[in-house]
Amino acid sequence: IDSPTNNTSSCTSTILGGRPSYYPDDEKTPPNALPKCSVCGSALFLLVQLYAPMDQPEGSSVLDRTLYVFGCNRASCGNKE
């Protein structure tokens, strides 16, 4: 697991906290985008970024995936949906 202060993290890194690293060719996600809380509208905090590559058939290109888990740190949002 990389340290959140490690500036060399990438979309293929597993990190706890810090800022997410998105795939460079992902046109749907701006490079510094953070999702917003659906209750209060504040930017969510990255809890974990988990690199989880998929098994690939022999001779195919690499299939990558990264799971991002975000959360709001406001107590008033904790029990809302």
TORKOL-4160 file (C-alpha; in steps of 0.2 Angstrom, whole numbers, padded with zeros to 4 digits, m for minus):
81
<pt num="1" X="0000" Y="0000" Z="0000"/>
<pt num="2" X="0007" Y="0017" Z="m0005"/>
<pt num="3" X="0007" Y="0031" Z="0007"/>
<pt num="4" X="m0005" Y="0046" Z="0003"/>
<pt num="5" X="0010" Y="0057" Z="0004"/>
<pt num="6" X="0019" Y="0047" Z="m0009"/>
<pt num="7" X="0017" Y="0058" Z="m0025"/>
<pt num="8" X="0021" Y="0044" Z="m0036"/>
<pt num="9" X="0004" Y="0035" Z="m0034"/>
<pt num="10" X="m0005" Y="0031" Z="m0050"/>
<pt num="11" X="m0021" Y="0023" Z="m0055"/>
<pt num="12" X="m0013" Y="0006" Z="m0053"/>
<pt num="13" X="m0008" Y="0010" Z="m0035"/>
<pt num="14" X="m0018" Y="0005" Z="m0019"/>
<pt num="15" X="m0018" Y="0019" Z="m0007"/>
<pt num="16" X="m0027" Y="0024" Z="0009"/>
<pt num="17" X="m0033" Y="0042" Z="0010"/>
<pt num="18" X="m0025" Y="0056" Z="0000"/>
<pt num="19" X="m0031" Y="0061" Z="m0017"/>
<pt num="20" X="m0037" Y="0048" Z="m0030"/>
<pt num="21" X="m0027" Y="0045" Z="m0046"/>
<pt num="22" X="m0038" Y="0042" Z="m0061"/>
<pt num="23" X="m0034" Y="0033" Z="m0078"/>
<pt num="24" X="m0026" Y="0046" Z="m0089"/>
<pt num="25" X="m0037" Y="0041" Z="m0104"/>
<pt num="26" X="m0054" Y="0043" Z="m0094"/>
<pt num="27" X="m0063" Y="0057" Z="m0103"/>
<pt num="28" X="m0077" Y="0056" Z="m0091"/>
<pt num="29" X="m0068" Y="0060" Z="m0075"/>
<pt num="30" X="m0058" Y="0077" Z="m0074"/>
<pt num="31" X="m0040" Y="0074" Z="m0067"/>
<pt num="32" X="m0044" Y="0082" Z="m0050"/>
<pt num="33" X="m0062" Y="0078" Z="m0048"/>
<pt num="34" X="m0069" Y="0073" Z="m0031"/>
<pt num="35" X="m0087" Y="0066" Z="m0030"/>
<pt num="36" X="m0100" Y="0076" Z="m0019"/>
<pt num="37" X="m0110" Y="0071" Z="m0004"/>
<pt num="38" X="m0128" Y="0068" Z="m0010"/>
<pt num="39" X="m0134" Y="0075" Z="0007"/>
<pt num="40" X="m0123" Y="0090" Z="0011"/>
<pt num="41" X="m0115" Y="0093" Z="m0006"/>
<pt num="42" X="m0097" Y="0094" Z="0001"/>
<pt num="43" X="m0083" Y="0085" Z="m0008"/>
<pt num="44" X="m0080" Y="0068" Z="m0002"/>
<pt num="45" X="m0064" Y="0061" Z="0005"/>
<pt num="46" X="m0055" Y="0046" Z="m0002"/>
<pt num="47" X="m0055" Y="0032" Z="0010"/>
<pt num="48" X="m0046" Y="0019" Z="m0001"/>
<pt num="49" X="m0041" Y="0017" Z="m0019"/>
<pt num="50" X="m0039" Y="m0001" Z="m0023"/>
<pt num="51" X="m0031" Y="m0008" Z="m0039"/>
<pt num="52" X="m0039" Y="m0024" Z="m0044"/>
<pt num="53" X="m0033" Y="m0030" Z="m0061"/>
<pt num="54" X="m0044" Y="m0043" Z="m0070"/>
<pt num="55" X="m0038" Y="m0059" Z="m0075"/>
<pt num="56" X="m0036" Y="m0059" Z="m0094"/>
<pt num="57" X="m0037" Y="m0072" Z="m0107"/>
<pt num="58" X="m0020" Y="m0077" Z="m0115"/>
<pt num="59" X="m0015" Y="m0065" Z="m0129"/>
<pt num="60" X="m0027" Y="m0051" Z="m0124"/>
<pt num="61" X="m0023" Y="m0034" Z="m0119"/>
<pt num="62" X="m0022" Y="m0029" Z="m0100"/>
<pt num="63" X="m0039" Y="m0027" Z="m0092"/>
<pt num="64" X="m0037" Y="m0014" Z="m0077"/>
<pt num="65" X="m0049" Y="m0009" Z="m0064"/>
<pt num="66" X="m0048" Y="0002" Z="m0049"/>
<pt num="67" X="m0061" Y="0003" Z="m0035"/>
<pt num="68" X="m0063" Y="0020" Z="m0026"/>
<pt num="69" X="m0071" Y="0022" Z="m0010"/>
<pt num="70" X="m0076" Y="0039" Z="m0004"/>
<pt num="71" X="m0085" Y="0045" Z="0012"/>
<pt num="72" X="m0092" Y="0061" Z="0019"/>
<pt num="73" X="m0084" Y="0066" Z="0036"/>
<pt num="74" X="m0099" Y="0076" Z="0042"/>
<pt num="75" X="m0108" Y="0068" Z="0057"/>
<pt num="76" X="m0125" Y="0074" Z="0051"/>
<pt num="77" X="m0123" Y="0065" Z="0034"/>
<pt num="78" X="m0118" Y="0048" Z="0042"/>
<pt num="79" X="m0136" Y="0041" Z="0045"/>
<pt num="80" X="m0143" Y="0048" Z="0029"/>
<pt num="81" X="m0145" Y="0039" Z="0012"/>
